[in-house]
Amino acid sequence: MRFDVLTLFPELIQSHMDFSIMKRAEESGVIDVVTHNPRDYTLDKHKKVDDTPYGGGAGMVLMPQPYVDCYESVNKLAGQSITLMMTPQGEPFTDKISNELAQYDQIIILCGHYEGFDERIREIIKPREISIGDFVLTGGELPALCVIDSIARKIEGTLGKIESAHDDSFSDGLLEYPQYTKPREYRGLKVPEVLLNGNHKLIDEFRLEQKIIRTKAKRPDLYEKYKTKETY
Ligand SMILES: C[S@@+](CC[C@H](N)C(=O)[O-])C[C@H]1O[C@@H](n2cnc3c(N)ncnc32)[C@H](O)[C@@H]1O
């Protein structure tokens, strides 16, 4: 899976790729994350990428020419390719969208900054618009990394065992069951006995029951969907 990220701050993207599971996934060739800087596509000597908004108002708006030229320079892979725009105005990102996007061969991601994109960038590129929540960040790099990281976990070879993603929260519409590791007792709190007896049928039953209990308590909205067999 190849990710092409259009960003004014490529180091922000690269810094996340330099550690842990993402680093391993890139080194082993499971994913490839390439950055492209719209600033390299400006036509003026000051490398200006933003300007004041027509009609007045605070902040600076990203100019269309550097973004569109940068986008058009990205090689679209012959297979399936999709373009995303990170914006608080987009559809809320979920595990379901992550699964859907994991089927593509290439994902091109536009990261905004300052006051965001000149509207004509949307009109020309026609990206799928994605938000990571109803709040506003200073730039699209953190949202892009959330999307990349979440999708990369779905691709075989990223996690040590692909099975380890199967039980994660949201995979079946429920939150994950409680997890325990050594020691068996800590500050008087004991690991539930059922997890220690090696009876996998009982363990599975216990875990499903716990998933339901905690989803009901923490995310009643998810539980309602689960009950009606609606997929998340
Ligand atoms: C300060 S924001 C611009 C917000 C824009 N003025 C608005 O109100 O819709 C700058 C950039 O950060 C990114 N961004 C901020 N919050 C985001 C969110 N919740 N989801 C996805 N991207 C976000 C987008 O790329 C956006 O262009």
The ligand as a Gaussian input file, in Angstrom:
#p B3LYP/6-31G(d) Opt

LIG

0 1
 C       -7.285000      25.213000      11.219000
 S       -7.801000      23.928000      10.131000
 C       -8.904000      24.783000       9.041000
 C      -10.316000      24.737000       9.499000
 C      -11.273000      25.460000       8.562000
 N      -11.073000      26.874000       8.646000
 C      -12.703000      25.139000       8.983000
 O      -13.205000      25.793000       9.873000
 O      -13.286000      24.177000       8.438000
 C       -6.385000      23.646000       9.172000
 C       -6.279000      22.265000       8.571000
 O       -6.177000      21.301000       9.591000
 C       -6.771000      20.079000       9.185000
 N       -7.767000      19.705000      10.191000
 C       -8.099000      20.404000      11.300000
 N       -9.006000      19.774000      12.039000
 C       -9.272000      18.613000      11.400000
 C      -10.143000      17.509000      11.664000
 N      -10.934000      17.493000      12.726000
 N      -10.145000      16.479000      10.797000
 C       -9.358000      16.481000       9.701000
 N       -8.534000      17.508000       9.388000
 C       -8.480000      18.553000      10.218000
 C       -7.345000      20.297000       7.791000
 O       -6.438000      19.782000       6.837000
 C       -7.446000      21.806000       7.728000
 O       -7.357000      22.287000       6.396000

